[in-house]
Amino acid sequence: QVRLVESGGGLVQPGGSLRLSCRTSGIIFNLYNPGWYRQAPGKQRELVAAFTKGGVTNTADSVKGRFTITRDGGNNTAYLHMNSLKPEDTAVYYCNLVHNRENWRTYWGQGTQVTVSS
């Protein structure tokens, strides 16, 4: 059974930092490209950052220079490092996995809430 378990969300003040974790099981992690998406109330889900084929990362312009996606194959975990957080970063953040060759194999986590507020 494939499982993606996100953690690390919470309430943070503007300018603060958080690190989201996505621990996976039930798959061969290194065959997948992890990514992070977010969905704010009343808005569509949008890409935040993701690994693509060849290990290149794709990062949304709105978070470039502030957010970084990393992966740890030894722990089967993907991370989203978020710095200089802004109120507009408030959203539910979702972890996503896409198979490197069979892109129809995709999985989603349950989401973790990030709230940026003073």
C-alpha positions as CSV (number, residue, x, y, z in Angstrom):
1,Q,0.0,0.0,0.0
2,V,1.4,3.4,-1.0
3,R,1.5,6.0,1.7
4,L,2.5,9.6,1.7
5,V,2.5,11.2,5.1
6,E,3.1,15.0,5.3
7,S,4.2,16.8,8.4
8,G,5.7,20.1,9.4
9,G,2.9,22.5,8.7
10,G,1.6,25.0,11.3
11,L,1.2,28.6,12.1
12,V,4.2,30.9,11.5
13,Q,4.7,34.6,11.5
14,P,5.5,36.5,8.3
15,G,9.2,36.2,7.6
16,G,9.4,32.9,9.4
17,S,10.4,29.5,8.1
18,L,9.0,26.0,8.0
19,R,10.2,22.7,6.7
20,L,7.5,20.3,5.3
21,S,8.3,16.6,5.1
22,C,6.7,13.9,3.0
23,R,7.6,10.5,4.2
24,T,6.7,7.7,1.7
25,S,6.3,4.0,1.9
26,G,5.0,1.2,-0.4
27,I,7.0,2.4,-3.4
28,I,10.5,2.5,-4.7
29,F,11.1,6.2,-3.9
30,N,14.0,6.7,-6.3
31,L,11.8,5.8,-9.3
32,Y,9.5,8.8,-8.6
33,N,9.8,12.5,-8.9
34,P,8.4,14.2,-5.8
35,G,6.7,17.6,-5.9
36,W,4.8,20.0,-3.7
37,Y,1.5,21.7,-4.5
38,R,-0.7,24.0,-2.6
39,Q,-4.3,25.1,-2.5
40,A,-5.5,28.2,-0.9
41,P,-9.2,28.7,0.0
42,G,-11.2,29.5,-3.1
43,K,-8.3,28.9,-5.4
44,Q,-7.1,26.0,-7.6
45,R,-4.3,23.7,-6.6
46,E,-1.0,25.0,-7.9
47,L,2.5,23.8,-8.3
48,V,5.0,25.0,-5.7
49,A,8.1,23.0,-6.6
50,A,8.8,19.6,-8.1
51,F,11.5,17.4,-9.4
52,T,11.3,16.6,-13.1
53,K,13.1,13.9,-15.2
54,G,16.9,14.3,-14.9
55,G,16.7,15.7,-11.5
56,V,15.9,19.3,-12.6
57,T,13.6,21.2,-10.2
58,N,10.7,23.3,-11.4
59,T,9.8,26.1,-9.0
60,A,6.9,28.5,-9.1
61,D,7.9,32.1,-9.7
62,S,6.0,33.2,-6.6
63,V,8.3,31.2,-4.3
64,K,11.6,31.2,-6.2
65,G,14.5,32.2,-3.9
66,R,12.4,31.4,-0.9
67,F,11.3,27.8,-1.2
68,T,13.5,24.8,-2.0
69,I,12.5,21.2,-2.7
70,T,14.9,18.4,-1.7
71,R,14.8,14.7,-1.4
72,D,16.4,12.0,0.7
73,G,16.4,8.6,-0.9
74,G,17.8,6.9,2.1
75,N,14.8,8.0,4.1
76,N,12.3,7.9,1.3
77,T,11.3,11.4,2.1
78,A,10.8,14.7,0.2
79,Y,11.1,18.1,1.9
80,L,10.0,21.6,1.2
81,H,12.1,24.2,2.8
82,M,10.2,27.4,3.1
83,N,11.8,30.7,4.1
84,S,10.7,34.3,4.2
85,L,7.1,33.2,4.4
86,K,4.3,35.6,3.4
87,P,0.6,35.7,4.3
88,E,-0.1,34.7,0.7
89,D,1.7,31.5,1.2
90,T,-1.1,30.4,3.5
91,A,-2.6,27.2,2.0
92,V,-2.9,23.4,2.3
93,Y,0.3,21.9,1.0
94,Y,0.2,18.6,-0.7
95,C,3.0,16.1,-1.5
96,N,2.9,14.5,-4.9
97,L,4.8,11.6,-6.5
98,V,5.0,11.0,-10.2
99,H,6.7,7.9,-11.6
100,N,9.8,8.8,-13.6
101,R,8.8,6.8,-16.7
102,E,5.1,5.9,-16.2
103,N,3.7,9.3,-15.4
104,W,0.2,7.8,-15.0
105,R,1.5,6.4,-11.7
106,T,0.9,9.4,-9.4
107,Y,0.1,9.6,-5.7
108,W,-1.0,12.4,-3.4
109,G,-0.6,13.0,0.3
110,Q,-3.4,14.1,2.6
111,G,-2.1,17.7,2.9
112,T,-0.8,19.8,5.7
113,Q,-2.0,23.3,6.6
114,V,0.4,26.2,6.5
115,T,-0.8,29.5,7.9
116,V,1.3,32.6,7.8
117,S,-0.1,35.3,10.1
118,S,1.0,37.7,12.7
